[in-house]
Amino acid sequence: MAELRVRGTDEVLRDAAEIDAFVKGYGLGYERWDISRLHSDEARAIQAETEQERILKVFAEEIAALKERGGYQSADVIALTPETPNLEALLAKFDKEHEHSEDEVRFVVDGSGVFTIHGEDDRVFDVEVHPGDLLVVPSGTWHWFDLCEDKTITCIRVFESKDGWVAHYRQ
């Protein structure tokens, strides 16, 4: 489950409802999906050419509902590990403060990472996401992202356009 830490304070939230209420105040969305479904006998029996395709099939209903609610068009799965070629260069694209012209939607399947949000009120907070956590960072929200210490994450990404999003960095 996610953990939210407000920088410059001792405030730490670990309860899903409290995290959801806090991030809603900044326009973000947070929810929990049942990650245990991925490891069920039914999910293991799903025929797919790749693990990424299997993951998308297991969560097809949730993805479809999310697409309908948010007007999203496509979804894929990204998996990063310490063995990912050029991992540090790839992470360098996200670890600087930036925004997007469309929402950044991530559902964590495995591993963990930290989204750092810079609110319009200049409050900065970290949302450490883990398997089962869905975070929606709306367009125009200043933020950055980094992996946790083990440098491993697998996420379903959902996009408004089929081309995906582009980062616009703060000058």
C-alpha positions as CSV (number, residue, x, y, z in Angstrom):
1,M,0.0,0.0,0.0
2,A,1.1,3.6,-0.7
3,E,2.7,5.8,1.8
4,L,2.4,9.6,1.6
5,R,5.0,11.8,3.2
6,V,4.7,15.6,3.4
7,R,8.1,17.2,3.1
8,G,9.2,19.5,5.9
9,T,6.7,17.9,8.3
10,D,6.3,14.7,10.3
11,E,3.1,14.0,8.4
12,V,2.9,10.4,7.1
13,L,-0.2,8.8,5.7
14,R,-0.5,5.0,5.2
15,D,-4.3,4.5,5.1
16,A,-5.8,4.3,1.6
17,A,-8.8,6.5,2.4
18,E,-6.6,9.2,4.1
19,I,-4.2,9.2,1.1
20,D,-7.1,9.4,-1.3
21,A,-8.6,12.4,0.6
22,F,-5.2,14.2,0.8
23,V,-4.3,13.8,-2.9
24,K,-7.8,14.8,-4.0
25,G,-7.1,18.2,-2.5
26,Y,-4.4,18.5,-5.1
27,G,-6.5,17.2,-8.0
28,L,-4.8,13.8,-8.0
29,G,-6.6,10.4,-7.9
30,Y,-5.7,7.4,-5.8
31,E,-7.3,4.0,-5.5
32,R,-6.5,0.4,-4.7
33,W,-7.0,-2.5,-7.1
34,D,-7.0,-6.1,-6.0
35,I,-3.4,-7.1,-6.9
36,S,-4.0,-10.7,-5.7
37,R,-6.1,-11.3,-8.8
38,L,-2.8,-11.3,-10.8
39,H,-1.7,-14.4,-8.9
40,S,-4.9,-16.3,-9.0
41,D,-5.3,-19.7,-10.8
42,E,-7.7,-18.0,-13.2
43,A,-5.1,-15.3,-14.1
44,R,-2.3,-17.9,-14.4
45,A,-4.5,-19.7,-17.0
46,I,-4.9,-16.7,-19.2
47,Q,-3.3,-17.3,-22.6
48,A,-1.0,-14.4,-23.7
49,E,2.1,-14.0,-25.8
50,T,3.9,-11.9,-23.2
51,E,3.6,-11.2,-19.5
52,Q,2.7,-7.6,-20.3
53,E,-0.3,-8.8,-22.4
54,R,-1.4,-11.2,-19.6
55,I,-1.3,-8.3,-17.1
56,L,-3.5,-6.2,-19.3
57,K,-6.0,-9.1,-19.7
58,V,-6.2,-9.7,-16.0
59,F,-7.0,-6.0,-15.3
60,A,-9.1,-5.5,-18.5
61,E,-12.3,-4.6,-16.7
62,E,-10.6,-2.0,-14.4
63,I,-8.7,-0.5,-17.4
64,A,-11.9,-0.3,-19.4
65,A,-13.7,1.5,-16.5
66,L,-10.8,3.9,-16.1
67,K,-10.7,4.6,-19.8
68,E,-14.4,5.4,-19.8
69,R,-14.1,7.7,-16.7
70,G,-11.1,9.6,-17.9
71,G,-11.5,9.5,-21.6
72,Y,-8.2,7.5,-22.0
73,Q,-7.5,5.7,-25.3
74,S,-4.7,3.2,-24.7
75,A,-2.9,1.2,-22.1
76,D,0.4,-0.6,-21.9
77,V,2.8,-2.2,-19.4
78,I,6.3,-1.0,-18.6
79,A,8.7,-3.1,-16.6
80,L,12.0,-1.7,-15.2
81,T,14.7,-3.5,-13.4
82,P,18.4,-2.9,-12.6
83,E,19.0,-5.0,-15.8
84,T,17.0,-2.6,-18.0
85,P,19.4,-1.3,-20.7
86,N,20.2,2.4,-20.1
87,L,18.0,2.5,-16.9
88,E,19.8,5.5,-15.4
89,A,19.4,7.5,-18.7
90,L,15.7,6.5,-18.8
91,L,15.1,7.5,-15.2
92,A,16.9,10.9,-15.8
93,K,13.9,11.8,-18.0
94,F,11.6,11.6,-15.1
95,D,13.6,12.7,-12.0
96,K,13.5,16.4,-12.8
97,E,10.4,18.5,-12.1
98,H,8.0,18.4,-15.1
99,E,4.4,18.4,-16.1
100,H,2.4,16.9,-19.0
101,S,-0.3,18.1,-21.2
102,E,-2.3,15.0,-20.3
103,D,-2.8,12.9,-17.2
104,E,-0.1,10.5,-16.0
105,V,-1.9,7.3,-14.9
106,R,0.0,4.5,-13.3
107,F,-1.1,1.2,-11.7
108,V,1.7,-0.6,-9.9
109,V,1.8,-4.3,-10.5
110,D,5.2,-5.0,-9.0
111,G,8.0,-3.1,-7.3
112,S,7.8,0.5,-6.1
113,G,8.5,4.1,-6.9
114,V,8.0,7.6,-5.6
115,F,6.0,10.3,-7.2
116,T,6.9,13.7,-5.8
117,I,4.2,16.3,-6.2
118,H,4.8,20.1,-6.1
119,G,1.4,21.5,-5.2
120,E,0.2,24.9,-6.3
121,D,0.4,25.9,-2.6
122,D,4.1,25.1,-2.8
123,R,3.7,22.1,-0.5
124,V,5.8,19.2,-1.7
125,F,4.8,15.6,-0.9
126,D,6.0,12.1,-1.9
127,V,3.6,9.3,-2.7
128,E,5.5,6.0,-2.6
129,V,3.5,3.5,-4.6
130,H,3.4,-0.3,-4.3
131,P,1.6,-3.2,-5.9
132,G,-2.1,-2.5,-6.1
133,D,-1.8,1.3,-6.0
134,L,-3.3,3.4,-8.8
135,L,-2.2,7.1,-9.0
136,V,-3.5,9.6,-11.4
137,V,-1.4,12.8,-11.7
138,P,-3.5,15.3,-13.7
139,S,-2.1,17.3,-16.6
140,G,-0.4,20.5,-15.6
141,T,0.7,19.1,-12.2
142,W,4.4,19.7,-11.4
143,H,6.0,16.5,-10.3
144,W,8.9,14.1,-10.7
145,F,9.4,10.3,-10.3
146,D,12.1,8.0,-9.1
147,L,12.3,4.3,-8.4
148,C,12.9,3.0,-4.9
149,E,16.2,1.5,-3.8
150,D,15.7,-1.9,-5.6
151,K,15.2,0.0,-9.0
152,T,12.3,-2.3,-9.9
153,I,8.8,-1.5,-11.0
154,T,6.1,-2.9,-13.3
155,C,3.2,-0.6,-14.1
156,I,0.2,-0.4,-16.3
157,R,0.3,3.0,-18.0
158,V,-2.9,4.5,-19.4
159,F,-2.8,7.4,-21.9
160,E,-5.2,9.9,-23.4
161,S,-3.6,9.7,-26.8
162,K,-2.1,6.7,-28.5
163,D,1.2,8.6,-28.7
164,G,1.6,8.8,-24.9
165,W,2.7,11.9,-23.1
166,V,5.6,14.3,-23.3
167,A,7.4,15.8,-20.3
168,H,7.6,19.6,-20.2
169,Y,10.4,20.6,-17.8
170,R,10.3,23.6,-15.4
171,Q,12.8,26.2,-16.5
